[in-house]
Amino acid sequence: MPRKKKLGAAPLVGRRERNKLDTRQRIRAAARDLFARRGYSAATMRDIAGQAHVALGTLFNYADDKRDLVFLIFNDVLDELTERALAAPRPGDPLADQLMAVFRCHYLELAKNPVLSRLLLQELTFYSQGKEAGRFHAIRARLIAGIERLVRAAQANGRIGTAEKPAFVARYIFFVYSAALRWWIASPRPDVRRGLAELRRLLTLQLNGLRR
């Protein structure tokens, strides 16, 4: 007699899907290791395929080029990081404190591996095509939308008085954060405490211009 499927039970992952996930993880691990040890320029797609124990053609099923591999490495991290960062601000806090709560998560995460973090920030400029591009842009859009919600709430409470649309202000804040992040991570030994202190100064200067 066939067993009845339990209600609410999680669907079993098929062998083919497990194999794809395993291959993806091996490619991510190989790319991460070779980019960190040899450098982005020296590591080749063939080297990465060899270390991941996959055919070169299989590697191209997961990433179009080395830039795409950078985002294959980071998109899972960025997805989880964005979720955690947007949950960090406390309602009722000043907008500067809320923004710092969001951005602090990013500084702490990127400080774990400055070499790979520099590579990520270097390669995301003009990144619009590739198997991982759509997912990356969706993650970034989610972060900016979260900043926009904080701005809209601050406008509604009279904490900032600009008549600009919240979406435009959110982009303005994101641009300052992005530039500060690159300036900080480019130093030989990025110090999280000092980087966050400088970011707060920049945001404070920026937000002072948005008050009534």
C-alpha positions in Angstrom: 0.0 0.0 0.0 1.5 3.4 -1.0 2.4 5.7 1.8 0.2 8.8 2.2 2.1 12.1 1.8 2.0 14.0 5.0 0.3 17.4 4.9 2.6 20.3 5.2 5.7 18.2 4.6 8.5 20.0 2.7 8.9 18.7 -0.9 11.8 16.4 -1.4 14.7 17.8 -3.5 15.3 15.5 -6.4 18.7 14.1 -7.2 19.2 16.3 -10.3 18.4 19.4 -8.3 20.8 18.3 -5.5 23.5 17.7 -8.1 23.0 21.2 -9.5 23.2 22.8 -6.1 26.3 20.8 -5.3 27.9 21.9 -8.6 27.0 25.5 -7.9 28.5 25.4 -4.5 31.7 23.9 -5.8 32.0 26.5 -8.5 31.4 29.3 -5.9 34.0 27.8 -3.5 36.6 27.4 -6.3 36.1 31.0 -7.6 36.2 32.5 -4.2 39.5 30.6 -3.4 41.3 31.4 -6.6 40.2 35.0 -6.8 41.5 35.5 -3.2 44.8 33.6 -3.7 45.8 34.4 -7.3 43.9 37.6 -7.9 41.1 38.3 -10.3 43.3 38.9 -13.3 45.4 35.7 -12.9 42.6 33.3 -12.2 41.1 31.9 -15.4 37.7 30.3 -16.1 39.6 27.1 -16.9 41.4 27.1 -13.6 38.1 27.6 -11.7 36.5 24.8 -13.6 39.4 22.5 -12.9 39.3 23.3 -9.1 35.6 22.8 -9.0 35.9 19.5 -10.9 33.5 20.5 -13.7 33.9 20.8 -17.4 34.5 24.2 -18.8 31.2 24.1 -20.6 29.4 23.3 -17.4 31.0 26.3 -15.7 29.5 28.5 -18.5 26.1 27.2 -17.7 26.4 29.0 -14.3 28.3 32.1 -15.2 29.0 34.0 -18.5 32.4 35.2 -17.5 34.6 36.0 -14.4 32.6 39.1 -13.6 29.5 36.9 -13.4 31.3 34.5 -11.1 32.0 37.4 -8.7 28.2 37.8 -8.3 27.7 34.1 -8.2 29.9 34.2 -5.1 28.2 37.2 -3.5 24.5 37.2 -4.5 23.5 34.7 -1.8 25.4 36.7 0.8 24.0 40.0 -0.4 20.5 38.6 -0.4 20.7 37.5 3.2 22.6 40.7 4.2 20.0 43.0 2.7 17.2 41.2 4.6 19.1 41.5 7.9 20.1 45.1 7.3 16.6 46.3 6.5 15.3 44.7 9.7 18.0 46.5 11.8 16.5 50.1 12.1 14.3 50.8 15.2 11.1 52.6 14.5 11.1 56.1 16.0 14.9 56.5 15.9 16.3 59.5 14.1 16.8 58.9 10.4 20.6 59.1 10.7 20.5 56.3 13.3 18.2 54.2 11.2 20.4 54.5 8.1 23.5 53.7 10.2 21.8 50.6 11.4 21.3 49.5 7.8 24.8 50.4 6.6 26.6 49.0 9.6 25.5 45.5 8.6 27.2 46.0 5.2 30.4 47.3 6.7 30.7 44.4 9.1 30.1 41.9 6.4 32.5 43.3 3.8 35.2 43.7 6.4 35.4 39.9 6.8 37.2 39.6 3.5 38.4 43.0 2.1 40.2 41.4 -0.9 37.0 39.9 -2.3 34.9 42.8 -1.2 37.1 45.2 -3.2 36.6 42.9 -6.2 32.8 43.0 -5.7 32.7 46.8 -5.6 35.1 47.1 -8.5 33.1 44.7 -10.8 29.5 45.9 -10.0 30.0 49.2 -12.0 28.0 48.8 -15.2 27.2 45.2 -14.4 24.0 44.8 -16.5 24.4 41.5 -18.4 25.1 38.0 -17.1 23.3 35.1 -15.5 23.6 36.7 -12.0 22.9 40.3 -13.1 19.1 40.3 -12.7 19.3 38.9 -9.2 22.0 41.4 -8.1 19.9 44.4 -9.4 16.8 43.1 -7.6 18.8 42.9 -4.3 20.1 46.4 -4.8 16.7 47.7 -5.7 15.3 46.1 -2.5 17.9 47.9 -0.4 17.1 51.3 -2.0 13.4 50.7 -1.5 14.1 50.0 2.2 15.9 53.3 2.4 13.0 55.0 0.6 10.6 53.7 3.3 12.7 55.2 6.0 12.8 58.5 4.2 9.1 58.5 3.6 8.4 57.9 7.3 10.9 60.7 8.3 9.1 63.1 5.9 5.7 62.1 7.4 7.0 62.8 10.9 8.5 66.2 9.9 12.0 65.0 10.7 13.2 66.1 7.2 11.5 68.8 5.3 12.5 68.3 1.7 9.7 68.3 -0.9 11.7 65.9 -3.1 10.2 62.5 -3.7 11.3 59.8 -1.2 12.6 57.6 -4.0 14.9 60.4 -5.2 16.2 61.2 -1.7 16.8 57.5 -1.2 19.0 57.4 -4.3 20.9 60.4 -3.0 21.6 58.7 0.3 22.5 55.5 -1.4 25.0 57.3 -3.6 26.8 58.9 -0.6 26.9 55.5 1.1 28.3 53.8 -2.0 31.1 56.3 -2.4 31.9 56.2 1.3 32.0 52.4 1.2 34.5 52.4 -1.7 36.7 55.0 -0.1 36.8 52.9 3.1 37.4 49.5 1.6 40.2 50.8 -0.6 42.4 51.4 2.5 45.1 48.8 3.2 43.4 47.7 6.5 39.8 48.9 6.5 38.8 49.7 10.1 35.0 49.3 10.6 34.8 51.7 13.5 36.6 54.5 11.7 34.7 53.8 8.5 31.3 54.0 10.2 32.3 57.2 12.0 33.2 58.8 8.7 30.0 57.6 7.1 27.9 59.1 10.0 29.6 62.4 9.5 28.8 62.3 5.8 25.2 61.3 6.4 24.8 64.0 9.1 26.1 66.6 6.7 23.8 65.4 4.0 20.7 65.2 6.3 21.3 68.6 7.7 20.6 70.0 4.2 17.3 68.2 4.2 15.9 69.8 7.3 13.4 72.7 7.3 
